[in-house]
Amino acid sequence: MQSFAQKVAVVTGGGSGMGRELVVQLWAAGCAVAACDVDTDGLAATAAACVGGPRVSTFRADVSSEADWLAFRDHVRAEHATDLVHLLFNNAGIGGGGSMVLDSREEWERTFGVCWGGVYLGTRTFLPMLIAAPEAHLVNTSSVNGFWACLGPQGPHTAYAAAKFAVKGFTEALVVDLRLHAPHVAASVVMPGHIGTSIAFNSGIAHGRDPKALSDDDVRLLRDRLGRRGIDTRSASDEDLRMLAVQQATSFRDDAPTTAAEAATIILDGVRDGRWRILVGQDAHVLDAAVRATPEEAYEESFMARLRDAGAFGFVRG
């Protein structure tokens, strides 16, 4: 698909980050876009960035809910007067449920439901409309945590990594499935490294602990987690820890090596080039090569040290 002009695209997580940038760049390329998110204010800001030109519609949907997906599909049909879709970007995601031992089942399953369930349900819902198009492309966002299942040796990431491994395997399987049974529909898996998005803020909100408004219980949990990582917080007040949570989420967004706009450009270039595997960010390339070179060492301190020596993933918990 060399041109996005006069196409119809569906983008999840369109209220911020890579999702918003995908919407804006597709719209600028002449593509009509339907975007969904749970953040209606974010969706309004995305729509405000796309004035004139092709139609950009927005819809509040929780991607872990099949009922929301079906309502979103009906919205696309009505708002864009079409029974076909050319591009589907299953992009929405949250973090959380890092530890199978310490974190709640509710948090674990909420994270898995958004990151994996959103991709599965989105594909199930819109695949008939993709097949109805003369050419189409399905783009599923996995992560470097789809081939490296942690945030460093001191950073378990079980729910997110399990979901992103599932997304990677599912999309790779679709490459063959679609080639055999719907050859005009392509599939790509996207594996970003550290991208400057608001996922840390959005994940906290999704789990009821907005970093900007942590409760006393949330602060106690944060203090416990920092202590398990060997960080002495006895001299830090609760307000200090609240400020730390906001600073960390802000730094993840603002100090990333790759911006959300740059990530969206890489993804769309990958679609134009027909690549089924799209690594986003130099850190993703470094980590991919390192895991392939020494897979048995991937979860050791020595592996983390080599990554940092290569200038990658300075934010993870080594």
C-alpha positions in Angstrom: 0.0 0.0 0.0 2.1 2.9 -1.3 -0.6 5.6 -0.7 -3.0 6.2 2.1 -5.0 8.8 0.2 -8.7 8.0 -0.1 -8.4 5.1 2.3 -10.2 4.4 5.6 -8.2 3.6 8.7 -9.1 2.5 12.2 -6.8 3.4 15.1 -7.1 2.4 18.7 -5.5 4.4 21.5 -6.0 7.5 19.3 -6.2 9.9 22.2 -2.5 10.3 22.8 1.0 9.1 22.0 1.6 6.9 19.0 -2.1 6.5 18.4 -2.7 10.3 18.1 0.4 10.6 15.8 -0.8 7.8 13.6 -4.2 9.5 13.2 -2.6 12.9 12.4 -0.1 11.5 9.9 -2.7 9.3 8.2 -5.1 12.3 7.9 -2.3 14.4 6.5 -1.7 11.7 3.9 -5.3 12.0 2.7 -6.7 9.1 4.8 -10.1 9.1 6.6 -9.6 7.9 10.2 -11.8 6.5 12.9 -10.1 6.7 16.3 -11.1 5.2 19.6 -9.8 5.6 23.2 -11.2 5.6 26.7 -9.9 9.2 27.0 -12.5 11.4 25.5 -10.6 14.6 26.2 -7.6 13.1 24.4 -9.7 12.1 21.4 -11.1 15.7 21.2 -7.5 17.0 21.1 -6.7 14.5 18.4 -9.7 15.6 16.3 -8.8 19.2 16.8 -5.5 18.6 15.2 -7.2 17.4 12.0 -9.3 20.2 10.8 -10.5 20.1 7.2 -9.5 17.4 4.8 -10.5 13.8 5.2 -13.1 12.8 7.8 -11.7 12.0 11.3 -14.2 10.6 13.7 -13.8 9.6 17.4 -15.5 7.1 19.6 -15.1 6.2 23.3 -14.3 2.5 23.5 -12.5 0.1 26.0 -10.7 -2.3 23.7 -11.0 -5.1 26.2 -14.7 -5.1 25.7 -16.2 -6.9 22.7 -19.5 -4.9 23.1 -17.5 -1.7 22.7 -15.7 -3.0 19.7 -19.0 -3.9 18.0 -20.4 -0.4 18.8 -17.2 1.1 17.4 -17.6 -0.9 14.2 -21.1 0.4 13.8 -19.8 3.9 14.4 -17.3 3.4 11.6 -19.9 2.2 9.2 -22.3 5.1 10.0 -19.8 7.9 10.3 -17.7 6.9 7.2 -20.5 5.5 5.2 -18.5 2.4 4.4 -18.6 -1.4 4.8 -14.8 -1.7 4.3 -11.7 -0.6 6.0 -8.2 -0.5 4.5 -6.1 -0.1 7.6 -6.5 -1.3 11.2 -3.9 -0.2 13.8 -4.4 -2.2 17.0 -2.3 0.2 19.0 -3.9 0.7 22.4 -2.0 -0.6 25.5 -1.4 -0.1 29.2 1.2 -1.4 31.7 0.6 -3.0 35.0 0.5 -6.4 36.7 4.2 -6.6 36.7 4.5 -9.3 39.3 2.4 -12.6 39.2 3.3 -12.9 42.9 2.8 -9.5 44.3 0.3 -7.7 42.1 -3.5 -8.3 42.1 -5.2 -10.6 39.7 -7.5 -7.7 38.8 -4.6 -5.6 37.7 -2.9 -8.4 35.9 -6.0 -9.4 33.9 -6.9 -5.7 33.1 -3.4 -5.2 31.6 -3.6 -8.5 29.6 -7.2 -7.7 28.5 -6.2 -4.4 27.0 -2.9 -5.4 25.5 -3.8 -8.8 24.1 -7.6 -8.8 24.2 -7.7 -5.5 22.4 -5.7 -6.8 19.5 -7.6 -10.1 19.3 -11.1 -8.5 19.5 -10.1 -5.7 17.1 -8.9 -8.2 14.5 -12.0 -10.3 15.0 -14.3 -7.3 14.7 -12.8 -5.6 11.7 -11.3 -8.5 9.7 -14.4 -8.9 7.5 -14.2 -5.2 6.6 -10.5 -5.5 5.8 -11.2 -8.5 3.6 -14.0 -6.5 1.9 -11.4 -3.8 0.8 -9.5 -4.3 -2.5 -6.3 -4.0 -0.4 -5.8 -3.8 3.3 -3.2 -3.9 6.1 -3.5 -5.0 9.7 -0.9 -3.5 12.0 -0.6 -4.9 15.6 1.5 -3.1 18.2 3.6 -5.5 20.2 6.7 -4.3 22.0 10.4 -5.1 22.6 8.7 -6.9 25.6 7.3 -9.2 23.0 10.8 -10.8 22.7 12.3 -9.7 26.1 10.0 -10.4 29.0 11.1 -7.9 31.6 12.2 -4.4 32.4 15.6 -5.5 33.5 16.6 -8.1 36.1 14.9 -6.1 38.9 11.8 -5.3 36.8 9.2 -8.1 36.4 6.7 -7.3 33.7 4.6 -10.4 33.4 1.2 -9.3 32.3 2.5 -6.8 29.7 5.2 -9.1 28.4 2.8 -12.1 28.2 0.3 -10.0 26.2 3.0 -8.6 23.8 4.5 -12.1 23.2 0.9 -13.2 22.3 0.5 -10.2 19.9 3.8 -11.0 18.2 3.0 -14.7 17.8 -0.6 -14.0 16.6 0.6 -11.5 14.0 3.3 -13.7 12.7 0.8 -16.5 12.4 -1.5 -14.2 10.5 1.2 -13.5 7.9 0.8 -17.0 6.6 -2.9 -17.4 7.3 -3.8 -14.2 5.4 -1.4 -15.0 2.6 -3.2 -18.3 2.0 -6.8 -17.2 2.7 -7.0 -13.4 2.1 -3.8 -12.6 0.1 -4.8 -8.9 -0.4 -4.7 -8.3 3.3 -1.2 -7.9 4.8 -0.2 -8.1 8.5 2.6 -6.3 10.4 3.8 -6.6 14.0 5.3 -3.4 15.5 7.9 -3.7 18.2 8.7 -0.3 19.8 11.4 0.4 22.3 11.2 3.4 24.6 8.8 5.8 22.9 7.8 9.2 24.4 4.2 8.6 25.3 1.9 9.0 28.3 1.6 5.3 28.9 2.8 5.6 32.5 0.1 8.2 33.3 -2.6 6.3 31.3 -1.7 3.0 33.0 -2.0 4.5 36.4 -5.4 5.9 35.6 -6.5 2.6 34.1 -5.7 0.9 37.4 -7.2 3.6 39.6 -3.9 5.2 40.7 -3.3 8.3 38.7 0.3 9.3 39.4 -0.9 12.9 39.8 -3.3 11.8 42.6 -1.9 8.9 44.5 -3.9 7.8 47.6 -2.2 7.0 50.9 -2.5 3.3 50.1 -0.9 3.8 46.7 2.0 5.6 48.3 2.5 2.8 50.8 2.6 0.3 47.8 5.1 2.5 46.0 7.3 2.7 49.1 7.2 -1.1 49.4 8.1 -1.6 45.8 11.0 0.8 46.0 12.2 -1.0 49.1 12.2 -4.4 47.4 14.5 -2.8 44.8 16.9 -1.8 47.5 15.9 1.9 47.6 15.8 3.4 51.1 12.8 5.7 51.3 12.8 6.2 55.1 13.8 9.8 54.8 11.2 10.5 52.0 7.8 11.9 52.9 4.6 10.7 51.2 4.5 13.9 49.3 8.1 13.3 48.1 7.0 9.9 46.7 4.0 11.4 45.0 6.3 13.9 43.3 8.6 11.1 42.3 5.8 9.1 40.7 4.9 12.2 38.6 8.5 12.9 37.7 9.1 9.3 36.5 6.0 9.3 34.4 6.8 12.7 32.9 10.4 11.7 32.2 9.3 8.5 30.5 7.2 10.7 28.1 9.5 13.7 27.7 13.0 12.2 27.8 12.5 9.2 25.5 15.0 8.5 22.7 12.2 8.3 20.1 9.2 10.6 20.0 5.7 9.4 19.3 5.7 11.3 16.0 8.9 9.7 15.0 7.5 6.3 15.9 4.4 6.8 13.9 6.5 7.8 10.8 8.5 4.6 11.2 5.4 2.5 11.4 3.7 4.1 8.4 6.9 3.8 6.3 7.0 0.1 7.3 3.5 -0.3 6.0 4.3 1.4 2.7 7.4 -0.8 2.4 5.3 -3.9 3.0 7.4 -5.1 6.0 5.7 -7.5 8.4 8.2 -6.8 11.2 8.7 -3.2 12.2 11.2 -2.4 14.9 10.8 1.2 16.3 13.8 3.0 17.8 17.5 2.3 17.8 17.1 0.8 21.3 14.7 -1.8 19.8 17.3 -2.8 17.2 20.0 -3.0 19.9 17.9 -5.2 22.2 16.7 -7.4 19.4 20.3 -8.1 18.3 21.4 -8.7 21.9 18.6 -11.2 22.7 19.3 -13.1 19.5 23.0 -13.2 20.2 22.8 -14.4 23.8 19.3 -15.6 24.7 20.4 -17.5 27.8 21.8 -14.3 29.3 18.8 -12.1 28.6 17.6 -11.9 32.2 21.0 -11.5 33.9 22.7 -8.3 35.2 25.6 -8.8 32.7 23.1 -8.5 29.8 21.7 -5.3 31.3 25.2 -3.9 31.6 26.0 -4.6 28.0 22.7 -2.9 26.9 23.7 0.2 28.9 27.2 0.1 27.4 25.5 0.3 24.0 23.5 3.3 25.1 20.2 1.6 25.2 17.4 1.3 27.9 19.0 3.5 30.5 15.5 3.8 32.2 15.0 0.1 33.0 15.7 -1.5 36.3 19.0 -3.1 36.2 
